[in-house]
């Protein structure tokens, strides 16, 4: 490990500090913080990458716009298109750790300030409760019917693209039970041949997506109005706008398109 420099993942809200070198944006790699660490912000060490420690902290004001394009701050989702994939993944981890740090400053049981006991652990000195990052699991499923795919537009989507049926795991459920429940709740369809596809960390703010594929079995499509605004069955040559490349939803759709 190189003790001289560190990768610095500096966030203002959800915006990450990037520096321009040789025509490309990079995460700062320097011997000292690239921006002053403000009072009340804790520098968290989150791992080793390329023999350099990775460190992260929050700032309370963004980098001055006059520094662009040499130094900019971009939303975490946007950095997927600006950074190498590995750097984007480290940025996602940093964001999750900072989210955990901010939300565990005080013990929720007695209100006492917590003490950090490990890179991902805190403890209340009074009631001895320990707190670790909470990862929220959610399933996502690609449903096909012969040569068609089911695509839906959720009401919480910020743009007009169509995605796949997805939802959070509830207490007492297996992942597979969650898939069947969400599909029935949101579409009134029955599915078959459920198979695991893959998973993806989803740091918005702290989740993991578990992907499945399935085939239509029976039922008439009836969208859950409170969750979905539109949807239907689509052929390969008539797809609507679909999610960006960074998402597991897009990987599932691309896999079907290539099949």
RAMO-V877248 format. One record per backbone hydrogen bond with DSSP energy under -0.5 kcal/mol. NH is the residue of the N-H (numbers start at 1). CO is the residue of the C=O. Records with the same first field share a line. If there is no record, write none. Layout:
NH=CO, CO
//
This chain:
2=51
3=1
6=30
7=53
8=28
9=7, 55
10=8
11=9, 57
12=15
13=11
15=12
16=74
17=10
18=72
19=26
20=70
21=19, 24
24=21
26=19
30=6
38=36
41=38
44=42, 56
46=44, 54
47=54
49=52
52=49
53=2, 5
54=47
55=7, 53
56=44
57=9
59=11
67=64
68=65
70=67
71=67
72=18
74=16
76=14
79=75
80=76, 77
81=78
82=79
83=79
88=84
89=85
90=86
91=87
92=88
93=89
94=90
95=91
96=92
97=93
98=94
99=95
100=96
101=97
102=98
103=99
104=100, 101
105=102
107=112
111=107
114=105
115=123
117=121
118=121
121=118
122=131
123=115
124=129
125=113, 123
128=124
131=122
133=120
135=133
136=134, 206
137=135
138=208
139=167
140=210
141=165
142=212
143=141
144=214
145=148
148=145
149=234
150=143
151=149, 232
152=163
153=230
154=152
155=227
157=154
162=241
163=152
165=141
167=139
169=137
173=170
178=174
179=175
180=176
181=177
182=178
183=179
184=180
185=181
186=182
187=183
188=183, 184
189=183
190=218
192=215
195=213
197=211
198=211
200=209
202=207
204=202
207=202
208=136
209=200
210=138
211=198, 209
212=140
213=195
214=142
215=192
216=144
217=190
218=190
222=187
224=186
225=223
227=224
228=224
229=153
230=153
232=151
234=149
238=235
239=236
243=162
247=244
251=247
252=248
253=249
254=250
255=251
256=252
257=253
258=254
259=255, 256
//
